[in-house]
Amino acid sequence: MNQYDALIVGGRAAGGSLALLLARQGRNVLVADRDEFPSDTMSTHFMNLAAVGSLKRLGVLEDILAAGFRRVTRHRSWVGDCCFEGPAGPPGTFSLCPRRVVLDSVLMDHAVKAGAQFEHRTRVEGLINDGERIEGAVLQTAGGERREVRARIVIGADGRSSKVAEWVGAEEYDAVPALRPAYYGYFHGIEPRPEATLELMFGGDQIAFLFPMREGEDCIAIEIQPEDFEEFRSDHAAAFDSRLRRLPEMARRMKNAHLEGKIMGVKGIDNYFRRPYGPGWALTGDAGYLKDPSTGSGIGDAVDVSFMLAKALGEWFDGADWEPTMSAFHQKRDEVMKPMYAGTLAFTRMRDVGPAEEALLKAIFMSPGTIRGLAYSMLASLPTLLSPAEAGRTQFISKMFAAPAEATKS
Ligand SMILES: Cc1cc2nc3c(=O)[nH]c(=O)nc-3n(C[C@H](O)[C@H](O)[C@H](O)COP(=O)(O)OP(=O)(O)OC[C@H]3O[C@@H](n4cnc5c(N)ncnc54)[C@H](O)[C@@H]3O)c2cc1C
């Protein structure tokens, strides 16, 4: 007999939001995570305004803001020492860099308040399979207690090294191997900007990111090229520091900064989609769809896929047929996520503009008349610059600017 409607493996962005949504439907949900909560996980925490809108829809935004995270209202990009700047979104909206120790715990606290059960320090060791479908899983607590749990569905929200995906043999497609190593650290004392501003700095074939978190607390990240990985591997703290100091704006702002803890990093993140369902199982978050972190959209996408999955599972729990319901979920996930996937791959693959082009850029920036002309010609050439999906997204965002959005106002 089933003890639970749903057993969710992993309790962070994907698992926490799914647990919250299913518990609010009145389902009987158990979440198991091997980590001790509250705890941080590897992330630079950026959430764009659409992702902030998703937190609002979940009803958790106020609790996250209460932890002191700054509303990021400006975005700017540096190419060498040329700076492009604009609003993060329409008036009243903002992006956010909530530290995961806060975000993931707030999600799980809300899920538990809504009725979900949560066991941290509990590892899922394997699945129970009756030969036709997954029926449950074997759990082991940190204290060594092992037990079997039965559920109508087992959901892998267990991240980019998903064991659930491996155990069920979820088919991978559109896969692209890891493109760039990424390193990051938390800093105190970076010279702040009056309005919290997300900053990207391109130069030396690397991308540096400055993510404003709380007053006096920022996250700095860098994506390098694969051929530079050896330099980082031998002494990544020193390599990180010397790379950042080559960027004039970063060097200036970091003058009085000090690092909290260690520099962390990965050799690269694979990119893939996986079939997200099968008999008795489903996948959400990085377990089912993974990409390079350069576009800072993994957390928001994980939450959005959990919204789609919660809706599909809700229909199935209420009597809809499994196959058409889950196939529609699969199709919708891919339709919604593929433009960002393509955009992330293109952005991550892009190399620097060369010194001659950078000199030209500086010449353009010296002349307001040329800038204005450039703005017009950029707009005129948009249809040829952008794929149909990107053009659609850009049109959608431009409508939000024309009519200020309500999505993330608070
Ligand atoms: C360096 C780096 C920087 C990033 N920066 C950003 C960013 O700025 N913005 C952004 O949106 N995204 C970023 N991402 C991506 C983002 O972190 C992920 O997309 C997001 O965490 C996915 O959430 P998830 O819940 O699917 O998986 P995770 O956050 O990985 O959570 C999975 C959970 O499952 C648990 N688990 C795994 N196996 C088991 C098991 N067998 N039993 C029990 N529990 C298990 C783990 O303990 C973990 O808590 C970054 C990623 C990296 C690596």
The ligand as an ORCA input file, in Angstrom:
! r2SCAN-3c Opt
* xyz 0 1
  C      28.978     27.296     -9.947
  C      27.486     27.379    -10.163
  C      26.857     28.616    -10.157
  C      25.477     28.712    -10.377
  N      24.886     29.940    -10.354
  C      23.563     30.068    -10.592
  C      22.925     31.345    -10.567
  O      23.542     32.383    -10.323
  N      21.583     31.394    -10.817
  C      20.865     30.267    -11.102
  O      19.649     30.377    -11.345
  N      21.443     29.052    -11.124
  C      22.765     28.919    -10.862
  N      23.348     27.682    -10.868
  C      22.505     26.512    -11.156
  C      21.624     26.174     -9.947
  O      22.430     26.046     -8.796
  C      20.854     24.892    -10.224
  O      20.222     24.986    -11.481
  C      19.809     24.646     -9.137
  O      20.434     24.467     -7.895
  C      18.971     23.417     -9.465
  O      18.159     23.101     -8.370
  P      17.766     21.589     -8.055
  O      16.845     21.653     -6.898
  O      17.345     20.926     -9.307
  O      19.129     20.863     -7.649
  P      20.102     21.117     -6.416
  O      20.065     22.520     -5.978
  O      21.415     20.552     -6.845
  O      19.496     20.220     -5.239
  C      19.508     18.827     -5.301
  C      19.378     18.271     -3.890
  O      19.230     16.849     -3.999
  C      19.912     16.244     -2.931
  N      20.231     14.866     -3.295
  C      20.991     14.437     -4.333
  N      21.044     13.093     -4.350
  C      20.299     12.657     -3.304
  C      19.968     11.362     -2.792
  N      20.405     10.230     -3.374
  N      19.190     11.283     -1.696
  C      18.728     12.416     -1.091
  N      19.020     13.657     -1.529
  C      19.783     13.779     -2.624
  C      21.150     17.109     -2.737
  O      21.644     16.965     -1.420
  C      20.602     18.513     -3.014
  O      20.228     19.145     -1.810
  C      24.720     27.545    -10.620
  C      25.350     26.297    -10.617
  C      26.715     26.212    -10.381
  C      27.355     24.852    -10.365
*
